[in-house]
Amino acid sequence: MQVWNNLVVMPAIALVLVGIVAGIAGGLFGIGGGIIIVPVLVLLFGYAQKMAQGTSLVALLMPVGILGLANYYKAGQANLVAGTWIALGFICGAFFGSKIALGLDEVTMKRTFAVFLACVALYMWFSAGGLATSKASEVSSRAQSGGATENG
């Protein structure tokens, strides 16, 4: 019942704004909303780490990216087969990942999440313009020419 009490106390408009920001970031960068939603719920709304992660998954269960996907698909920038395989893996991964997360204490969970974000940030920072960019250009070119659009 505590979840519903928190929703009454927190203004719904602020949560919608969090969703809008996460949606814009998702459409702009192709990121999962959790990279925005989880930190905001913890830092601005005072959620415990696990509650923030669970709440983020509630939002992500709905087809929240469908309109963004439509734009990328129309532009020839979405591989539906690869995305479907990733989704199947995500289903399994989310199940086991949640089991692991629920077994960790709050401090360990926050630190693990912070290390994950830092690693992603460092990778993106140091790979900009390097090998990762060259590989991405090659894959994008193949996809546009029809080589990777149907079967990854």
The 8 nearest C-alpha neighbors of each residue, nearest first, counted from 0:
[[1, 2, 3, 4, 5, 6, 7, 8],
 [0, 2, 4, 3, 5, 6, 7, 8],
 [3, 1, 5, 0, 4, 6, 7, 50],
 [2, 4, 6, 5, 1, 0, 7, 8],
 [5, 3, 1, 7, 6, 2, 8, 0],
 [6, 4, 8, 2, 3, 7, 9, 1],
 [7, 5, 3, 9, 4, 8, 2, 11],
 [6, 8, 4, 5, 9, 3, 10, 11],
 [7, 9, 5, 6, 10, 4, 11, 3],
 [10, 8, 6, 7, 5, 11, 13, 44],
 [9, 11, 12, 13, 8, 14, 7, 6],
 [10, 12, 14, 13, 9, 15, 6, 7],
 [11, 13, 15, 10, 14, 16, 9, 17],
 [14, 12, 16, 11, 15, 10, 17, 9],
 [15, 13, 17, 11, 16, 12, 18, 10],
 [14, 16, 18, 12, 17, 13, 19, 11],
 [15, 17, 19, 13, 18, 14, 20, 12],
 [18, 16, 14, 20, 15, 19, 21, 13],
 [17, 19, 15, 21, 16, 20, 22, 14],
 [18, 20, 16, 22, 17, 21, 23, 15],
 [21, 19, 23, 17, 22, 18, 24, 16],
 [22, 20, 18, 24, 32, 19, 23, 35],
 [23, 21, 25, 19, 24, 20, 18, 26],
 [22, 24, 20, 26, 25, 21, 27, 19],
 [23, 25, 27, 21, 22, 26, 28, 20],
 [26, 24, 29, 30, 22, 23, 28, 27],
 [25, 27, 23, 67, 29, 24, 28, 22],
 [26, 28, 24, 25, 23, 29, 30, 22],
 [27, 29, 30, 25, 24, 26, 23, 31],
 [30, 28, 25, 26, 27, 31, 24, 67],
 [31, 29, 25, 28, 32, 24, 34, 26],
 [30, 32, 33, 25, 34, 29, 35, 21],
 [31, 33, 21, 34, 35, 36, 25, 30],
 [34, 32, 36, 35, 37, 31, 55, 52],
 [33, 35, 32, 36, 37, 31, 38, 30],
 [36, 34, 33, 32, 21, 37, 38, 39],
 [35, 37, 33, 39, 38, 32, 34, 40],
 [36, 38, 51, 33, 40, 39, 52, 35],
 [39, 37, 41, 40, 36, 42, 35, 34],
 [40, 38, 42, 36, 43, 41, 37, 35],
 [39, 41, 44, 37, 46, 38, 51, 43],
 [42, 40, 46, 45, 38, 39, 44, 43],
 [41, 43, 39, 45, 40, 38, 44, 46],
 [44, 42, 39, 40, 45, 41, 38, 46],
 [43, 45, 40, 46, 41, 42, 39, 9],
 [46, 44, 41, 42, 43, 40, 47, 39],
 [47, 45, 41, 40, 51, 44, 50, 48],
 [46, 48, 50, 49, 41, 51, 45, 105],
 [47, 49, 51, 50, 41, 46, 109, 52],
 [50, 48, 52, 51, 47, 53, 101, 100],
 [49, 51, 53, 47, 52, 48, 54, 46],
 [52, 50, 54, 37, 48, 49, 53, 40],
 [51, 53, 49, 55, 50, 54, 37, 48],
 [52, 54, 50, 56, 55, 51, 49, 57],
 [53, 55, 57, 51, 56, 52, 50, 58],
 [56, 54, 52, 58, 57, 53, 33, 51],
 [55, 57, 59, 53, 58, 54, 60, 52],
 [58, 56, 54, 55, 60, 59, 53, 61],
 [59, 57, 55, 56, 60, 61, 54, 63],
 [58, 60, 56, 61, 57, 55, 63, 62],
 [61, 59, 57, 58, 56, 62, 63, 55],
 [60, 62, 63, 59, 58, 57, 64, 56],
 [63, 61, 64, 65, 60, 59, 58, 66],
 [64, 62, 61, 65, 59, 58, 66, 60],
 [63, 65, 67, 62, 66, 68, 22, 26],
 [64, 66, 68, 67, 62, 63, 69, 70],
 [67, 65, 69, 68, 64, 70, 63, 26],
 [66, 68, 64, 70, 26, 69, 65, 71],
 [67, 69, 65, 71, 66, 70, 72, 64],
 [70, 68, 66, 72, 67, 71, 73, 65],
 [71, 69, 73, 67, 68, 72, 74, 66],
 [70, 72, 76, 68, 74, 73, 69, 77],
 [71, 73, 77, 75, 69, 74, 70, 76],
 [74, 72, 70, 75, 71, 69, 76, 77],
 [73, 75, 71, 72, 76, 70, 77, 69],
 [76, 74, 72, 73, 77, 71, 143, 142],
 [75, 77, 71, 74, 72, 78, 143, 73],
 [78, 76, 72, 71, 75, 79, 68, 148],
 [77, 79, 148, 81, 80, 82, 149, 76],
 [80, 78, 82, 81, 77, 83, 149, 148],
 [81, 79, 83, 82, 150, 78, 149, 151],
 [82, 80, 84, 151, 83, 78, 79, 85],
 [83, 81, 85, 79, 80, 84, 78, 86],
 [82, 84, 86, 80, 85, 81, 79, 87],
 [85, 83, 87, 81, 86, 82, 88, 80],
 [84, 86, 82, 88, 83, 87, 89, 81],
 [87, 85, 89, 83, 88, 84, 82, 90],
 [88, 86, 84, 90, 89, 85, 83, 91],
 [87, 89, 85, 91, 86, 90, 92, 84],
 [88, 90, 86, 92, 87, 91, 93, 85],
 [91, 89, 87, 93, 88, 92, 86, 94],
 [92, 90, 94, 88, 89, 93, 95, 87],
 [91, 93, 89, 95, 94, 90, 96, 88],
 [94, 92, 96, 90, 91, 95, 89, 97],
 [95, 93, 91, 92, 97, 96, 90, 98],
 [94, 96, 98, 92, 97, 93, 99, 91],
 [97, 95, 93, 99, 98, 94, 92, 100],
 [96, 98, 100, 99, 94, 95, 93, 101],
 [97, 99, 95, 101, 96, 100, 94, 102],
 [98, 100, 96, 102, 97, 101, 95, 103],
 [101, 99, 97, 102, 103, 98, 96, 108],
 [102, 100, 98, 103, 99, 97, 49, 104],
 [101, 103, 99, 100, 98, 104, 97, 108],
 [104, 102, 100, 101, 108, 107, 105, 99],
 [103, 105, 107, 106, 108, 102, 101, 100],
 [106, 104, 108, 107, 109, 48, 103, 47],
 [107, 105, 109, 108, 104, 110, 103, 111],
 [106, 108, 110, 104, 109, 105, 111, 103],
 [107, 109, 111, 105, 106, 110, 103, 112],
 [110, 108, 112, 106, 111, 107, 113, 105],
 [109, 111, 113, 107, 112, 108, 114, 106],
 [112, 110, 108, 114, 113, 109, 107, 115],
 [111, 113, 115, 109, 110, 114, 108, 116],
 [114, 112, 110, 116, 115, 111, 117, 109],
 [115, 113, 117, 111, 116, 112, 118, 110],
 [114, 116, 112, 118, 113, 117, 111, 119],
 [115, 117, 113, 119, 114, 118, 120, 112],
 [118, 116, 120, 114, 119, 115, 121, 113],
 [119, 117, 121, 115, 120, 116, 122, 114],
 [118, 120, 116, 122, 117, 121, 123, 115],
 [119, 121, 117, 123, 118, 122, 124, 116],
 [122, 120, 124, 118, 123, 119, 117, 125],
 [121, 123, 119, 125, 120, 124, 126, 118],
 [122, 124, 120, 126, 121, 125, 127, 119],
 [125, 123, 121, 122, 126, 127, 120, 119],
 [124, 126, 122, 127, 123, 121, 129, 128],
 [125, 127, 129, 123, 124, 122, 131, 128],
 [128, 126, 129, 125, 124, 123, 132, 131],
 [127, 129, 132, 126, 130, 131, 133, 125],
 [128, 130, 126, 127, 132, 131, 133, 125],
 [129, 131, 133, 132, 134, 126, 128, 127],
 [132, 130, 134, 133, 129, 126, 135, 127],
 [131, 133, 135, 128, 130, 134, 129, 136],
 [132, 134, 130, 136, 135, 131, 137, 129],
 [135, 133, 137, 131, 136, 132, 130, 138],
 [136, 134, 132, 138, 137, 133, 139, 131],
 [135, 137, 139, 133, 134, 138, 140, 132],
 [138, 136, 134, 140, 135, 139, 141, 133],
 [137, 139, 141, 135, 140, 136, 142, 134],
 [140, 138, 142, 136, 141, 137, 135, 143],
 [139, 141, 137, 143, 142, 138, 136, 144],
 [142, 140, 146, 138, 144, 139, 143, 147],
 [143, 141, 147, 139, 148, 145, 146, 140],
 [144, 142, 140, 145, 141, 139, 75, 146],
 [143, 145, 141, 142, 146, 140, 147, 148],
 [146, 144, 142, 143, 148, 147, 141, 149],
 [145, 147, 141, 142, 144, 148, 143, 149],
 [148, 146, 142, 151, 145, 149, 141, 150],
 [147, 149, 78, 142, 145, 146, 150, 151],
 [150, 148, 147, 80, 151, 78, 79, 145],
 [151, 149, 80, 147, 148, 81, 78, 146],
 [150, 147, 81, 149, 148, 80, 78, 146]]
